[in-house]
Amino acid sequence: MSWVPHITVASIIKKNNEYLFVEEYINDKKVLNQPAGHLEEDETLEEGCIRETLEETAYDVEVDYLVGIYQERKKNSLDMWLRFCFKCNILEEHVDRSLDKNILRKLWLPKKELTSSNFLYRSDMVLKCIEDYEKGVKYPKEILKNLLEK
């Protein structure tokens, strides 16, 4: 067996001092996550982030900047996750759009509730992304070079 890389994109959206999260059902558990998902074939990182956010929250967004790139692998696992997390701004909400089938609901949470023991997060990367955003970590999205031939 060999290791399995997963490339994912995630968005941080903050409005009125609250962060947008999704509650999803993964491996028989309810977990919280930023709007996030796997990069698809022939898709730029920015396009993937915009698509995943729309599918999971019904919000059209624009990418502002890159917060960070996060690598995670659990001990004794062959799965390695590489997450590109972007700060995004809402452009429009599609109120009649249904959410992805695994998404139970979208919710807005203030920062103080994020460290509550009441929540189970999809991965350790979720809070690390928020921590970096809160510290002001930002990189211009232009550092990501798209060489995809379409």
KANORKA-V572193 format. One record per helix or strand of 3 or more residues. SS is the DSSP state (H for helix, E for strand). FROM is the first residue (numbers start at 1). TO is the last residue. Records with the same first field share a line. If there is no record, write none. Layout:
# KANORKA-V572193
SS: FROM-TO  FROM-TO
This chain:
# KANORKA-V572193
E: 4-12  18-26  29-33  36-38  59-72  79-93  103-110
H: 45-57  111-114  125-134  141-143
